[in-house]
Amino acid sequence: MTKESPETLFKGAPEELLSFVPHFDYVLLDISQIATETLEQLEFLFLRNILLALKQSRNAAYVEVFWEKIIIFAPQVRQKSLKFELFYTP
């Protein structure tokens, strides 16, 4: 668990505003240390797809081949050309 003070997180912030920063613990999960195969076995599809997308976001080859594992509704897609529409940004 990581816990840092508001003063550390918001350096230079006015003292009167720091009292409004919530204090809570959080867990930092380094998904780069989790094997892709392990993530692919998660049964909760939404979480699986989010974690795969985050882990492989900079791996264009993975996304090109396994895009259906990342897009949650991809198994229902009948047209393979849809992947180009999903990843197209104007």
N, C-alpha and C positions, 0 to 999 in steps of 0.2 A: 504494500500500500504506500501511496505517496501523499504527503500532506505538506503543502507550502503555505506560508502566511500570505495574506492579501498584500502586504508591503512588498514581498518578493515577487508576486505575480503581477502587480500593477505598480511598477517602479515609477515614481514621480507623480502618482495620483494624489490629489489633495486628501489630507488626513480625514476631513469630515466626510468624505465619500467612502472611505475604506470600511466604515462601520456597516455599510449596506451590502458588502460582499459576503455571500453565504459561506459558511465554513462546513466543509464536508470532506470525507475521505473518498478516494476513488481508486480503482484498480486499473493499472495500465497493462493491456494485453498486447504483446508483440506477436502479431499473427505471422510475421516473417519466419518465426521459429517453429510454427506449426506446419506439418507436412500438408500439402495440397490434398493428398489422398485422405488424410484424417478429416479435413474440412468437408470433403465430398461425401463423407459417410454420415454427416449430421442429418438427423431426421427432420428437424424443424427447417423447412425449405427456405423460409424468408431469411432466417439467420445464416443458413448455409450460403445462399446467394450473395448476401451482403458481404460476408467475410471473404468469399472467393473473389468478388469484384474488387474489394480493397486490396487483397493480397496480390492479385494478378493485374491490377490497373495499369501497370507500366510494362506488362509483358504482352505486346501486340500479337505475337504468335499464339499465345494461349487463348486470348480473346477471339482471335480469328477462328480457331479450331473448336473451342469449347464455349462459344457464346451462349448456347442453349442451357448450359449449367449456371450461367450468371443471371440471365433474364428469367424471372420467376414464372412467367406465363409462356415461355418458349416451347415447352412440350406440346402445347395446344396449337402452335403455329404450324400451318400446313405449307406455307410458301417459304422456301429457303431465302428468297430475295428480300424478305422482310428484315433480315438482319442488317442489311445495308440502310434501310430506313430507320431502324432503331439506333444505329450508331452514327447517323449523319447529323452533323450540326451545321446549320447555315452560317 
